[in-house]
Amino acid sequence: MNSRKPETCSARPSPRSIRVFPQAIPKIAIFQSNLALVLMDLGEFPEARNLLRRALASDERIFPPDHPSIAVDQSNLARVLMDLGELAEAQDLVRKALASDVRSFPPGHPYIATDQEILATVLHGLGELREACDLMQKAYEASLAQFGPDDRRTKKRLRFLDALSKEP
């Protein structure tokens, strides 16, 4: 019979894993990002922010500046910062992600639409309703073209667009 106590799961890397695995390995950044998304779903925003900052720093060491992995990290970190109320930094990051994705993907690509939606949400929080509405309109149109009117993303963006259009 095994008398060992079960180990608990931790979002922090162990000292051994830090020595064994250098931080500039793409898979480490992917694992950090994935764990951060789980932590976001659990409402653990400060821990998610810390992991996403490390993932972004790692990817910035590995990839060229306009690499899509960096834009994904920036976009995800912007979402967490938005939830933490750190809107100015969230705006800066998601603008960088959007600019990178516009250079990397064709118009209407889902990554671009996601960045537009996140930026619209941040701008709404900052009271910049006109730009938020314009960006959400673009995100909605991209979703409608890519996924159709019954897709959950399309419906969500339409609801947000409707709410934005009703604000003074």
Long-range contacts (C-beta under 8 A, 24 or more apart in sequence): 11-35, 11-39, 11-44, 11-47, 11-51, 23-54, 23-57, 23-58, 23-61, 24-58, 24-61, 24-62, 25-58, 25-62, 26-58, 26-59, 26-62, 26-69, 28-55, 28-58, 29-54, 29-55, 29-56, 29-58, 29-59, 29-62, 29-69, 29-73, 30-55, 32-58, 33-72, 33-73, 33-76, 36-76, 36-80, 37-76, 40-79, 40-80, 40-83, 45-80, 45-83, 45-84, 46-84, 48-80, 49-77, 49-80, 49-81, 49-84, 52-76, 52-77, 52-80, 53-77, 65-100, 66-100, 66-103, 66-104, 67-100, 68-100, 68-101, 68-104, 68-105, 68-111, 70-97, 70-100, 71-96, 71-97, 71-98, 71-100, 71-101, 71-104, 71-111, 71-115, 72-97, 72-111, 74-100, 75-111, 75-114, 75-115, 75-118, 78-118, 78-119, 78-122, 79-118, 82-118, 82-121, 82-122, 82-125, 87-122, 87-125, 87-126, 88-126, 90-118, 90-122, 91-119, 91-122, 91-123, 91-126, 94-118, 94-119, 94-122, 95-119, 107-142, 108-141, 108-142, 108-145, 108-146, 109-142, 110-142, 110-143, 110-146, 112-142, 113-138, 113-139, 113-142, 113-143, 113-146, 113-153, 113-157, 114-139, 116-142, 117-157, 117-160, 120-160, 120-164, 121-160, 124-164, 129-164, 129-167, 132-164, 133-161, 133-164, 133-165, 136-160, 136-161, 136-164, 137-161
